[in-house]
Amino acid sequence: MNKVLIVNHNVQNCGVQQYGKRVSDICKKSTNYIFRYVEINSYDELLFSINQSNPSAIIYNYVPSTLPWLNSSILNDIRNLGIVTGK
């Protein structure tokens, strides 16, 4: 079964963070994929999470102000998708 990593930032009580958590809760109901939700604050934490879960794909709850260290050059070998939830 394919594993998908859902990446969110770790600031509690933030609308962006809460949205990412809700998306994760919905995705985890899938019977076709295994979803792993992580809240991270740095590129190093992202690499650690990728190494831990070995995902086939990554979904980012992406807002430049919450994941400022994320850029398109980071993950060329893993399918990824950004959910842009703000400006």
C-alpha positions, 0 to 999 in steps of 0.5 A, spaced: 500 500 500 502 506 498 504 511 503 503 518 503 506 524 508 502 530 510 506 535 512 503 541 516 507 546 520 507 546 528 503 552 530 497 550 534 491 554 534 492 557 527 487 557 522 492 554 517 495 549 521 487 547 523 486 546 516 492 541 515 490 537 520 482 537 518 485 535 511 489 529 514 483 527 518 479 526 512 485 523 508 486 517 514 479 514 512 482 512 506 482 504 505 487 505 499 493 509 502 496 509 508 497 517 510 502 519 516 501 526 518 507 530 521 507 537 524 514 540 522 518 546 523 524 546 518 528 542 513 531 537 517 525 535 520 522 534 513 528 530 511 527 526 518 520 525 517 521 522 509 526 517 512 522 515 517 516 514 513 519 512 506 513 515 502 511 514 495 508 522 495 508 528 500 502 533 501 504 540 503 499 544 507 503 550 504 503 557 506 510 561 504 509 564 511 509 557 515 513 553 511 518 558 508 524 553 508 520 549 503 522 550 495 521 546 489 528 544 489 528 540 495 524 534 493 525 532 485 525 524 487 518 524 490 511 526 488 509 532 491 503 536 492 502 543 495 495 545 498 496 553 498 491 555 503 493 562 504 497 568 500 
